[in-house]
Amino acid sequence: MRKFLRRIKNLFLVLLFLAIVLPLVYIIWHFYNGGTIRELFDDAKQAQSQAEALYERLDEIRENPDSILNEIKETVNTGINRRVVTEGPVTVCFAPTSRTSPWGIDDALVSLIQNATQSIDAAFYELQLPSVADALIARKEAGVAVRIVSDSDYQNRVGVQRCMAAGIEVVFDERNAFMHNKFCVIDNRVVWTGSTNITENGMYRNNNNALQIEIPEVAKAYSGEFEEMFLHGQFGGASSTDNTPPALATDEMGLEIYFAPEDNVGDEIIAELEQATTSIDFMAFAFTSRPIAEAMAKRIKSGVTVRGVFESRNASNQYSRDEWLEEKGAKVYLDTNTYTMHHKCIIIDNKTVITGSYNFSASADTKNDENVIILHSDVLAAVYTDEFEGLIAAE
């Protein structure tokens, strides 16, 4: 009996030791990888909510064992049909994703980098994600030319610092405005761009989207924009040359590229809105632009249905256009993501998608360095509409 009690006591001490040491190790690892105190508390809240959801799900499975099979089928179908979709030369990925998902947005970017044979030019507002930093360093060591542009506010991120320590040259935007792009050009032939920051939050917690585009003219335009920043230190359109190609057409879609502020992106977005005949749906991390809001309000008067999802925390901003648009007749929703709804998307008449790094704000239009893609594709518009409907259903 004494021996048994002693074993119980020893087991208890081991468990107590692990309960103290493991969280401490995680905290050290978190800060070592550039994490913040807020993110640490967010992780704790998420772990608690996940544990509660797990207990609830186990109770459901006990009552209905077949439900787990249906859930697996739904997860597979969602992953194939919704989270990663290809139409011609464009592939669209959505976040958040699971770290273990075989079709995650993080895996798509890492795979793209790993397949580079000549060059990688990355303009990343934030670079923190270890898997992406590892992939960039590995390609550098393999002889691929790797160059990075990033915003100076995030120059101490561990991912950036590790790349610099590995000999990758990094140029920072030393301005108050942001180098807000999230794009890279692979081998001068493939472009990755969108709203997704290269961080844990960007990939695994926030609502985001990214596009992989395999069109030579698009790659050339983004390469020109990158070199303005990397070689000439031209950020935010200062002394910018014209990198913007004319509207492109493929067998599957039409495509337009714009860079802010030199391309007057706000005017281009308004021109698209003015053509709306039936619907405008949008997902906005930040929406303070009066001209864009007024263009939407005019379409409401013409009978166009306008619906929008606002990031809930930014909607409390006194300059946010959520209440103003609601007064004009728009249907307004606040997102329910515990973290951040980070999309900057507009879907027009279920056939045109506007997306990129560009928030609907004066800063994005006149100060920051940004990029926008306009896609004319029924197929991809349906994918973004599916994302929009998923967000409003979760409200």
Secondary structure, 3 states (H helix, E strand, C coil): CHHHHHHHHHHHHHHHHHHHHHHHHHHHHHHHCCCCHHHHHHHHHHHHHHHHHHHHHHHHHHHCCCHHHHHHHHHHHHHHHHHEEEECCEEEEEECCCCCCCCCHHHHHHHHHHCCCCEEEEEECCECCHHHHHHHHHHHHCCCEEEEEEEHHHCCCHHHHHHHHCCCEEEEECCCCCECCEEEEECCCEEEEECCCECHHHHHCCEEEEEEECCHHHHHHHHHHHHHHHHHCCCCCCCCCCCCCCCEECCCCEEEEEEECCCCHHHHHHHHHCCCCCEEEEEECCECCHHHHHHHHHHHHCCCEEEEEECHHHHCCCCCCHHHHHHCCCEEEECCCCCCECCEEEEECCCEEEEECCCECHHHHHCCEEEEEEEECHHHHHHHHHHHHHHHHCC
